[in-house]
Amino acid sequence: MLEIRWLGRLKYDEAYALQHRLFDSRVSQHLLLLEHNHIYTMGVRAQIENLLVSPESVGAELRNVDRGGDITYHGPGQLVGYPIVDVPIGSNSTPTFIFKLEQLLIETLAKFEIDAFRNGGYPGVWVHSVAGDVRKIAAIGVRISRGRSMHGFALNVSTDMTMFDHIIPCGIADYRVTSLAGEGVHVAVDEVARELALLAPSVLGFTSSSFGGVSSKDGHFDVSIAAGQVTALQKVKSVVTTQDRTSMDRRLASAGVSTTQGIPINSAKPEWVKLRISMGDDYRRLKSTMRELELVTVCEEARCPNIYECWAQGTATFMINGASCTRSCSFCNVDTSKPNAIDKDEAQRVVDAVKRMKLEFAVITAVARDDLLDGGISGFVDVIELLKQRAPEVGIEVLIPDLRGRSDAQSKIFAARPDVLNHNIETVLRLQRAVRPQASYGRSLALLASAVDHKLVTKSGLIVGMGETMDELKMTLRDLASVGVEIVTIGQYLRPTQKHLPVARWYTPQEFQELRDYGQGVGIRHVESSPNTRSSYHAKEAGMGVRV
């Protein structure tokens, strides 16, 4: 199966990390479709004289990369495709694969009434421009190693063509470049991505495919392709009027979810979602410890349904870096007021609590702190280092935010070597923008991929009941397995307040079992899946179990 994903705008370094993990894992066939920020990339045969200006002077970055070809540009308005697929080994494997990519682009352009062609001796796709000359509309640069491909193509849709004036594109001085917009075709990048995704399986030689991530004008259009047959999974037109929409409503409507059709917040929960509350002596003792040390737990802030069970067993998840988050996720009840300054003594108090509670396994999480240069990662590192000094027998799991994709901040936490690195992807690709507007699916996968490359036990979590489908959940589990995630938690969404995202439906225990079995079937070593599972539920058992 060809797993096709439209990831939207993604930093080049994040996409690069994701590509390499998918390439090295060799467990799936992926076609990643996305846009980049302004960047020039130089292939292994690039000539520095083909870079005509300093990239910084035109607001761009520069990277040397392990693909073929010379220098090219990537940026907004350009559809970039990275096929990470198995390629038959042989003397003609590379030219044959490039021929297929060219054909895919030619057929895609034909959907927009552009007559594209090959230009003998020059890889890529070309058109006779409106000016009458031959111009390049799509570049191709691939790497094929040990029978597997990475890198791919870049199709100019509505690209700022002046960015090509600062290089000799692909080292070819005799021809200029163009775009769909330059040829009079004005279309959104994601619309081109949809058409290309529909053509890709047959052109690249696949009999089936799954596709996620592209929104249509009146809702979402997700397709599953088998033997050339296209089936709409979901295409929902919002019934919320423009004047009634909040920002959350608008985001949900664009993803095909209506906030007027969810389960009312005062509706009775199914029996399998209800928990028996038991505030025993252990729970009261731990709560007293937290208050004495002036610590915050995500158990309390996020109203976790397992707080009584976990605390009664002497387990808690510490939330550092304050109680106020700089993000505004539609499902989360953590405070979003202006954050306070970082408490420099917090790490010491967390370690004191761990020792007083006689924990064997500590979970450390934090609110997102986008106001800090390192995203707050120093707080995690301080706790890890101090715990290793004062309580080396204690296992450590960290649940971190995406750090805005900053590789320098990620490197700090990777170097600290927690026993488990957890980053929640939270929901399916289609709902990312609606559910967590300051994050992205591609960024989360890239962070997890980088953690796996650093040989860390890696974990992620999903919340269900927010408007996704079972097929989309299984697609997400395949993606997590593809990048090497070893532990996944899956739990039912519970609406904290009237202002939050409605519950779309209640998943049954049988469906949670189905997701557990499916996740383990695609290679995830431990899947904790039940109505009341949350990120840190049974964290010790899962973390210590996969390390055996």
DOGUSE-567579 format. One record per residue: residue in three letters; x, y, z of N, C-alpha, C in turn. Coordinates in steps of 0.02 Angstrom, whole numbers, plus 50000, padded with zeros to 5 digits. Atoms other than C-alpha are relative to their C-alpha. Layout:
BEGIN
ALAXYZXYZXYZ...
END
This chain:
BEGIN
MET500424994050000500005000050000500445006250000LEU499654993550001500605017649958499645004750049GLU500274995449949500325029050109500145007249977ILE499924993250025500025046550038499755004950053ARG500184995249948500005061150160500145007149977TRP499914992850010499725079650130500145003150068LEU499784997649935500685087750274499995007550006GLY500024992849997500455106050230500705002950004ARG499364996649995501875118050274500434996650053LEU499555003449954503365109350354500715002449988LYS499314998050006505125115150390500404994649963TYR499615004850039506415107150277500344994950045ASP499645004649956507415099850421499544994850031GLU500485004849973505845091750493499834994749948ALA500155004750054505395083950326500604995449987TYR499385003850012507205078350305500074994450052ALA499965005049947507185069450475499474994649990LEU500545004850011505515061250434500164995549942GLN499805004150058506125055550263500514994750020HIS499465004649983507695047650335499754994350044ARG500255005449957506735038050469499584995149959LEU500415004350042505475031450342500454996049952PHE499535003450044506925027150226500354994350037ASP499635005149962507885017850361499564994450027SER500435005149970506385008850434499804994649951ARG500155004850053505935000550269499384995850014VAL500605003949983504244995150339499385002549963SER500594997350032503105005850232500205003649935GLN499904996350062502905014450064499625006650007HIS500304993549988502585033050082500115004949943LEU499924994150043502275048049971499795006050042LEU500144994149960502415063950074499925006049954LEU500144994150040501635079549995499975005950048LEU499954994449953501995096550073500265006349966GLU499674993950019502625114250059500575001450050HIS499464997949955504225121650132500015007550009ASN499814993049995504775138350197500565001349949HIS499494998250049506035147750087500674996650015ILE499375003549989507575136850066500314998049933TYR499635002650057508915132649938500354993650022THR499665006349983509565114749936500494998349944MET499475001750047511165108849854500124992550002GLY499885007250006511315090949792500744998350001VAL499305002349993512895080549795500445002449943ARG499604997650056513445087149625499925007649989ALA500134992850007512985105449657500655003949995GLN499444995550008514185119149605499835006550037ILE500144994249958514325133549729499915006349958GLU500074994050042514465146149586499285000849973ASN500694999450021512645142249544499555003350053LEU500344996049949512145150949706500245007149992LEU499804993350022512145169249655499995005250056VAL500034995349945511755177849822500044996350066SER500045003049933511835174850008499274998450014PRO500715001849987510225165250051499695004450054GLU500284995949946510015175450212499775006849974SER500174993350025509945191450110499325000249966VAL500675000250032508335185550025499514996050044GLY500465003249953507555177550181499954992649992ALA500025007350011508015159650139500564996650040GLU499485004149969509035145550216500374996249945LEU499615004050047510335134450132500174993450033ARG499835006649975510585115650154500364996049946ASN499705005150043511765102950077499654993450016VAL500405006049989510775086850052500274994349958ASP499735006050031511095069049997499574997449942ARG500355001950061510095069049835500455001449940GLY499654998350061510685069849656499835007149978GLY500164993550028510695085749553500385005750030ASP499654993949981511265103449579499585003850051ILE500354995849952510465118049671499285001249977THR500694998350016508595121149680499705003950058TYR500364996049950507335131449777499364996550020HIS500665002149975505875126349887499715005750040GLY500334994749962504585137949961499254999749995PRO500734999850002502765142449987499745000349928GLY500295000050067501655139349837500284994749955GLN499695005450039502685124449780499814993350030LEU500175006749977502075106549792500624995649997VAL499415004449995503505095649853499764993050015GLY500185007049989503365076749845500614995850015TYR499465004549981504475064349933499754992850000PRO500175007150000504185046249881500544996050035ILE499545004449964505015034750007499734993049989VAL500295006350023504685018349919500564995249979ASP499535005050025505545002149871500045000549924VAL499874999650072506325002749697500384993849979PRO499645006050022506834987049602500735001649983ILE499284999050012508724985449598500184997749930GLY499795001750068509474985649424500385005849969SER499594994950033510554995349303499605006149979ASN500424994550023509085006049246499515002450053SER500494998549949508215008049414499905007550009THR500074992849989508595026649436499655003549942PRO500364996650054508115032649260499274997649993THR500705002550004506555021449264499575003450052PHE500394996849946506005028749431499895007449984ILE500084993050019506325046549371499485000749945PHE500505000050054505305042649215499294999750029LYS500665000749969503835037449326499805006550035LEU500164993749967503945053449429499825005349949GLU500164995350053503975063749270499304998749972GLN500665001750027502455054349206499455002150049LEU500504998049950501525057449369499885007549996LEU500074992750004501855076149354499675002149935ILE500304998350065501395076649170499254998750001GLU500725001649998499725068049202499635004650049THR500314995349953499385079249352499895006749967LEU500074993550034499695094949249499464999849947ALA500535000750051498535088249114499315001150031LYS500644998849966497125088849243499845007450004PHE500104992749998497375107749243500115003149931GLU499964997950070497465108649053500675003249983ILE499324998050018499335111149047500344994149965ASP499685005250041500235101348911500754999950016ALA499305000549978501875096248994500354994349965PHE499615005150037503275085548922500694999350031ARG499305000949981505025078848949500445003849951ASN499524996450041506515088348883500644996049999GLY499465004950003507805075648826500665002450029GLY499374998449969509375075648931499955004050064TYR500104995949940508625086349070499444996950042PRO500535002649957507695077849214499525005650020GLY500514995249981506075086349263499455000349949VAL500584999350044504495092149177499995007149973TRP499934993750036504365106249050499355001849965VAL500584997750037503065116748961500235005249949HIS499924994350044502965128448813499625005850033SER500304994749961502645144548908499565004549957VAL500424995350036501425158248862500425004749957ALA499554995850041502935167748795500264996249939GLY499805003950058503255153448673500644996150009ASP499375003649990504895147048747499884993950044VAL500045005949958505245130948840500225001850071ARG499834998449931505225132749030499884993850045LYS500065005549953505425120749175499475001650052ILE500534998949951503895118949286500074995550061ALA499905004549943504465104549397500704997149997ALA499335002849994506165098749458499964993250035ILE499965006749969506645080949507500724998850022GLY499355001949973508085075649618499904994650051VAL500125005749956508125058549700500654996950024ARG499465004349977509245047249798499724992950004ILE500205007149996509085028349774500594996150028SER499475003849968510095017349890499714993550028ARG500225006649975509924998849930499274998649983GLY500675001650023508334997849829499455004150031ARG500514995849970507435012249913500145007349982SER499934993050023507105030349864499845004950056MET500214994449960507005046949951500135006449960HIS500034993750036506925065449902499474999249944GLY500545000950049505845067849746499935005849951PHE500164994950051505045082249650499735006350032ALA500274993549979504535100449665499645003149941LEU500424997250052503095107149561499795007150019ASN500174992949987502885126049551499275001249985VAL500714998750007501065130349580499875007550001SER500084992749994500965148249643500635002950032THR499354998349969502805150049689500215007249982ASP499684993550014503685166849704500604998749954MET499495001950049504705164849545500635004350005THR499394995949993505905178949590500524996550042MET499515003649959506715166949714500474995949957PHE499565003850045507425157449565500525004649967ASP499524995350030508315173249506500665000150038HIS499404999749958509585170849646500434993749993ILE499625006150012510195153849582499994998549925ILE500085003050067510525144749419499654993350013PRO500395005849978509125131949445500254993549968CYS499765006550022509775114149434500635000549958GLY499394999050039511355121349357499885001049926ILE500174999350071510445124449192499885007449986ALA500054992850014510735142149128499605001549937ASP500314998850066509905139748958499255000750003TYR500724999949996508115138349020499785003650064ARG500304996949942507025148349138499484995350030VAL500515004049966505735141549260499335003549998THR500674997250000503865144149270499584996350051SER500475003049953502345139349374499314999549969LEU500695000250024500515135149352499715007149997ALA500254993150000500095153049401500305004049943GLY499674996450054501375159449276499734998249932GLU500315002250063500475149549141499255001350000GLY500704997949999498795157049190499534995450037VAL500425004749962498165142749301500085001650074HIS499984998049929497745149149475499624994950042VAL500285005549962497445134849594500404999350065ALA499665001049935497855130649776500454993949997VAL499525005549999499315119249813499674993550021ASP500315006249976498235106849908499524997049948GLU500425002750054497055105249758500434996149951VAL499545003650044498535100249650500224993550034ALA499805005949962499075088249788499474994649996ARG500545004950003497365079949784500004996449933GLU500015003150067497415077049596500604995449992LEU499405004250006499195070349606499924993650041ALA500095005849957498725058749749499544994849968LEU500455004650033497325051149646500344996249943LEU499645003050056498525047349503500594995750023ALA499365002949979500045041849604500014992350004PRO499955007349992499605023649645500104996349934SER499945003650064499345017849466500645001849963VAL499404997950036500775028049393500634997150031LEU499415002649965502015022249526499984992450010GLY500025007349999501425004249515499724996850062PHE500325002749940500375001849672499274998249985THR500705002050010498714992749678499535003050051SER500424996949949498095001449835500375005750033SER499704994149969498375017449930499525002850052SER500414996049955497765027750076500255007149996PHE499824992950010497735046650070499665004150054GLY500294995849949497475059350207500315006950001GLY499744993549986497645077750241499745005849960VAL500224994450042496835087950103499285001750016SER500684997649988495295098350142499705002949936SER500334996950056494025103250011499655006350023LYS500314993649983493075119650005499394999150045ASP500605000949961491505112250082500074994650053GLY499895005149949492295100150204500614996049982HIS499405003950012493575086350203499874994649948PHE500045005450049493905074150063500604995550010ASP499485004849989494925059350116499854994049956VAL500155005550046495125045049994500404993850018SER499655006449996495575026850003499944997049930ILE499995002150069496085019849836500194992649998ALA499855007150008496015001349795499824998049929ALA500115002250069496224994649619499665005449958GLY500254994550040495835011649548499335002850022GLN500654997749977494225014049646500095005250055VAL499954994649951494025030249745499365000350041THR500574999749955492895030849897500075005750048ALA499974994549952492505046349999499874997250070LEU500095002049931492755042850184499565004950036GLN500394995049965492045059150240500015006549960LYS500064993650033491415074750154499395003450029VAL500544997349960490365084950273499955007549991LYS500104992850006489635102050243499755002750067SER500174997349934489565112550400499315003449999VAL500654996749995487855118350459500045006250045VAL499924994149958488595132150567500055006149956THR499984994050041488255149250494500625004150017THR499394996249992489705161350471499985004450061GLN500034995349943489095173850600500014996450067ASP500015003749937488895160050731500674996650016ARG499405003949992490625152650708500515003450045THR499404997949965492005154350836500594997749958SER499415002250037493785151650778500044992450001MET500005007349998493635133550837499494997249952ASP500515002350046492015131450740500255000249928ARG499754999350069492845137850582500524994749984ARG499495005150012494325126150601499684993249992LEU500345006450004493175111450632499614999349935ALA500395000250062492055115950485500454998549940SER499545001150056493565116350369500244992849999ALA499805007149996493975098650429499414995349992GLY500585004250010492205092550399499654997850063VAL500325001749937491625092350581499555005750022SER500464994949978490095101650643499944999950076THR500064999649928490045107850822499284999750024THR500705000349980488145107450820499744992850004GLN500245007050003488045088450798500354995550050GLY499675004049950489105082750944499534998050056ILE500395002249943488495074551104499965005650051PRO500064994649950487795087551227500414998550062ILE499535000949944488955090451373499664997150062ASN500355002649942487605086051500499704993149989SER500255006850013487215069251419500354995050045ALA499715005349958487485053751524500544996249962LYS499465003950030489105044551489499814992650001PRO500105007349997489055026051445500324997150063GLU499755003149939489385014451590500754998649997TRP499295001950005491075009251520500485006050004VAL499594994049993491695027351528500045002450072LYS500044997749931491195030351708500524996550043LEU499525002849953492485027851845499765000850071ARG500174999649929492235024252028500535004150036ILE499534995649966493045038252130500144997350070SER499805002549934494035032452280500565004450027MET499514995449971494915046152380500274997050065GLY499735003449941495885034752497500575003950032ASP499464996749963497295038852616500595001649954ASP499434998950044498635036952481499885006149955TYR500164994250043497745049352368500085006550039ARG499964993849960497575062152508500725001650020ARG499304998949981499395059652559500395003149942LEU499644997450057500035062752384499785007149983LYS500244993250012498935077952362500325004950049SER499694995849950499635084852523500745001249983THR499304999350020501415081652461500075005249944MET499984995350055501065091252301499915007250024ARG500144993349976500365106052395500595002650042GLU499444997849958501795106552521500595002249958LEU499434998450043503085106852381499825004949944GLU500234995150050502055119052276500114997549929LEU499935003050066502035107252127499324999549966VAL500615000750040500775105751986500024993249966THR500045006350037500185089251914499515000849942VAL500455000050056499415086851744499384995950017CYS500585004049978498285074251831499435004650021GLU500504995449976497385088851912499815005149947GLU500124994650047497575102351779499584997749940ALA500365002650058496935091351637499394995950019ARG500585003849975495595083151746500024992849975CYS499915006950023496265065851708499524995450037PRO500495004449967494945052451743500334994750043ASN499665005249962496275040851816500365002650061ILE499614997049946496915052751949499944996150066TYR500095003549936496175042952095500364993349999GLU499675006550005496795026052033500765000850002CYS499274999250004498555032151990500295002550065TRP499734997349937498795042452147499944994950056ALA500075005149949498145028252254500564994849994GLN499465004850011499525017452177500695003450007GLY499374996549990500845030752215500325002449937THR499744997750064501025036852037499695006749983ALA500264993550021500855054651973500445002749944THR499634996850054501365064951822500115007350019PHE499834993249980502265081051866500005004649940MET500014995150054501945096351760500445005950020ILE499514994749984503415108351759499895006149955ASN500014993850040503695125651685499365004150009GLY500604996049985502135132951766499364996549980ALA500665003050012500285129851747499645003249941SER500324996550055499915141451599500334998249934CYS499765002450065500075135451419499935005449947THR500034995150055500455146051265499624997449940ARG500415002850054499415134551154499275000250019SER500724999849987497525133851137499674994149965CYS500285006150029497085115851095499264999450018SER500735000049992495215112851074499754994950050PHE500225005349955495165097751190500255000850071CYS499624999849938496265103451334499755005350048ASN500264995449949495755111651498500555003650039VAL499464996549966497475117951549499945007549989ASP500054992850002497535136551587500415003049943THR499654996850056498025147951441500125007450012SER499844993049984498315164351533500765001049992LYS499304998550010500005173051521500444996150049PRO499575004149956501375161451588500435004350046ASN499534996849954502435166251737500714998249982ALA499305001550010504325166251741500154993050026ILE499815006749980505165149351758500275000050072ASP499785000949930505425143651939500654995950000LYS499355003350003507275139251954500074994450051ASP499965005249949506975128352108499524994249987GLU500525005050012505615117852027500294993049994ALA499705006750009506755103351976500164996950067GLN499825002649935507365101652154499384997550037ARG500615002149965505585100752221499694993849968VAL500255006150033505075087752090500394994050025VAL499605005649976506515076652143499844998450073ASP500195001149930506065079152327499344996150003ALA500655003450000504285073652287500074992749979VAL499895006950023504865058252190500294995750056LYS499695003849946505935052852337499514999050058ARG500485000749945504595056352467499444995149984MET500545004550022503315046752365500264993049986LYS499685006650011504555032352341499804997149932LEU500185002250067504195031652155500554995849969GLU499525003950040505025018852043500045002649929PHE500034997650069504535027751883499655006850001ALA500274993249998504245046451863499845002449929VAL500204997050064503315055051721500035007650007ILE499924992849998503775073151685499715002949935THR500284996650058502735083951569500015007550012ALA500004992749993502485102451540499495003049953VAL500394996050047501375115451463500465002149943ALA499604997150054501955122351296500225007050021ARG499734993449982503085137351325500335003049938ASP499744997050061503255145451154500305006950012ASP499714993549983503735161551243500744999450018LEU499305001049982505425153851290500404997849938LEU499585001350058506865152451168500084992549986ASP499915007250009507095133851199499364996150010GLY500645003449991505245130051221499914996950069GLY500055002749932505545125951404500364993450009ILE499695006649995506605110651369500534999750055SER499505000049946507925116051496499714997550065GLY500325002549940506665112351633499994992450003PHE499985007450004506535094251575500714997550014VAL499315002249993508425092551564500225000650073ASP499814999149929508645099551741499724994450044VAL500315005349960507415086951814500334993349986ILE499695006350018508185072351718500694999450033GLU499325000349974509955076551770500004999450076LEU500025000349927509485079351952499734993350025LEU500255006749982508475063251960500544994749992LYS499475004950010509925053451888500545000550053GLN499514999149947511055060852020499754997450067ARG500265001449933509925058752172499574993850005ALA500425006149999508805044152123500114996049937PRO499835003350063509685034251986499594993749987GLU500405006050008508555019352017499315001449970VAL500674998150024507005029051959499995000549924GLY500094999350072506435026751779499675006849984ILE500234993350017506045043051689499675000049931GLU500344998650063504755046851555499875007449995VAL500174993050012504585064251480499475000449945LEU500524998750050503045070151386500105007249978ILE499774993450020503655085051285499555003049945PRO500344996750056502835098051170500444999649938ASP499635000850063503415099650989500595004849994LEU499434995449998504635113951031500065004149936ARG500034996350063504095122450869500494997349947GLY499555003150048505215110250776500725002050005ARG499314997649993506825117650843500474994250015SER499545005749992508205104850820500485001150057ASP499534998849945509345113350948499674998250067ALA500365001849939508015111451084499914992450004GLN500085007250001507675093551032500654996550020SER499365003249986509525089451041500154999850074LYS499884999749928509575094751224499644994350036ILE500385005249966508205082651276500244993149978PHE499745006450022508895068551169500654998350037ALA499375001149966510605070851249499914998250074ALA500135001449929509825069851423499814992750011ARG500145007249999509295051851383499474997950051PRO500535002849958507615049451470499874992749979ASP500135007050015507065031351479499464999449946VAL500534999950050505505035351375499895007349979LEU500174993450025505215050551264499314999649968ASN500705000050022503355053951239499835006749968HIS500294994050030502595066451119499354997949967ASN500655002150023500745065251084499825003249932ILE500254997550065500125066650905499275002150007GLU500664998049977498395068250986499424997749956THR500575001550042497265065850835500234998449929VAL499845002050068497185060750653500205006149958LEU499744994750043497935070850511499485005249982ARG500524995450022496295078550454499815005050054LEU500244995849946495885085750625500545004150034GLN499454996649965497595092750671499885007550007ARG500084992849998497245110750625499405002050044ALA500604998549961495525110250707500124998950074VAL499935002149930496085101850868500595003350034ARG499414996749970497815109050898500315004749948PRO499844995450055498005124350786500725002349997GLN499314997750002499785128750837500504994449990ALA499565005850011500475111350800499884997249931SER500125003250065500575099850650500184992650004TYR499915007350003500505081350611500714998449977GLY499335001250026502105081950508500545001650050ARG499504998149949503065090950645500044994850055SER500005005149948502525078150774500334993649976LEU499685006050027503025063550663500755001049994ALA499294998650008504695071950628500364999850067LEU499695000249934505055074450814500084992850024LEU499975007049979504635056250851500524996249959ALA499505003350042505695050650703500715001650024SER499344998049975507185060550770500164996550065ALA499895003549936506965052850943500194992749988VAL499835006950017506995035450867500714999649973ASP499324999950028508575039850770500535000850055HIS499544999249944509365044550937499954994150049LYS500035006349962508975026951001499635000650066LEU500424999349941507665032551128499374995749992VAL500655003150000506145022351175499485005649990THR500424994450021504805032951093499264998150005LYS500705001249983502965034751137499575005749974SER500474994850021501435044151074499304998150022GLY500685001249976499585045851113499485002949954LEU500574997950039497905047651028499395000750045ILE500654999249968496235054251090499474998749947VAL500505001750049494705047151003499325002950020GLY500674997349987492925053550987499955007349984MET500014992950018493305070550910499785001149928GLY500254999350068492595067150737500394996149948GLU499605004050046493865055250661499644993549982THR500265006650018493515038350579500484994650023MET499565005649982494195021250624500554999249948ASP499495000550052495095020850456500555005150010GLU499504994849989495955037150497500434998450061LEU499615002049942496475030750669500504994549982LYS499555005350021497215015250589500565002849955MET499504996750041498105026250463500535003350044THR499534996749954498875036050607500434994950036LEU499615005349969499415020050694500534997449952ARG499515002150050500275014650533500575005149995ASP499494994850004501175031350525500464999850060LEU499605000349940501755030050705500464993849999ALA499595006050006502355012250676500555001049949SER499514999050054503255017750517500615003850023VAL499424996249976504355030150610500334996750060GLY499675003849947504735017550747499755001150070VAL500284999149933503615022650893499854993250030GLU500075006549968503585008351018499414999550048ILE500555000049952502205013651140499485005149976VAL500554995450018500505021351099499454999350051THR500595000049957499085026351215499415002649960ILE500624998050035497295027951151499445000450052GLY500544999149952495875035051256499435004249974GLN500604996350019494135042451244500065007450019TYR500044992849985493965061351232499425001450046LEU500524997749955492985069151375500005007749997ARG500044992850009492375086951349500055003650067PRO499934996749934493015098051492499475005250015THR500494994749990491825112851468499625001249936GLN500414998350057490515119951351500415003449945LYS499594996450048491875130151266500464995549960HIS499545004650033492855114851214499654996049945LEU500245004250054492665103351066499494994950025PRO500495005049978491085092551079500254992949989VAL499875007150012491205073651094499584997949940ALA500365002150060490755066750923499644993350012ARG500325006449982490405049150988500414996450052TRP499665004249951490835036451121500254993749967TYR499735006350026491985022351069499864994450050THR500165005649956491535005251138500644996450021PRO499415003949980492724993851233500244995449945GLN499815004450056492684982351082500415003849948GLU499624996050048493294996450970500695001750026PHE499334998949972494705000451090500434993849994GLN499635006350008495194982151085500224999249927GLU499835000550072495144982750894500605004449984LEU499444995550012496324997750894500644997450032ARG499415002949969497494989251017500284994449957ASP499775005650040497574973650911500305002449934TYR499754997550064497804983650751500695003250009GLY499364996749988499214994350824500564995050011GLN499495005049988500154979250887500124995949937GLY499935003750063499834970650720500445003549949VAL499584996450047500724984450625500695001550029GLY499324999749975502244983650739500125004350061ILE499914996249939501934994750891500034995150058ARG499885005349950502604984951039499505000050057HIS500484999749944501414991151174499475005249983VAL500564995450012499694998851144499544999650060GLU500464999449943498715004651297499375003349974SER500604997450033496945006851232499384998150040SER500615001049962495375009051337499655006750007PRO500354993649995494035022351368500355005150043ASN499714995349953494965030051513500765000349999THR499274999450007496755028251452500195007249985ARG499704993550015497775044151456500764999049992SER499305000550021499585047951409500444996250050SER499555002949950500355042351573499704993750033TYR500335005749970499165027951611500444993749991HIS499575005950001500175012351656500675001449968ALA499374997950032501735021951603500584995650022LYS499455004149976502885011651713499994993249966GLU500055006650030502244994951646500215000249927ALA499844999650071502375000751465500745001649990GLY499314997950009504055009551483500504994750018MET499545005149979504914995951579499924993749957GLY500125006050039504104982451473500375000049933VAL499674999950066504794988151305500765000350006ARG499284999849991506534990151380500294993150014VAL499775006849984506624971751424500294996749937
END
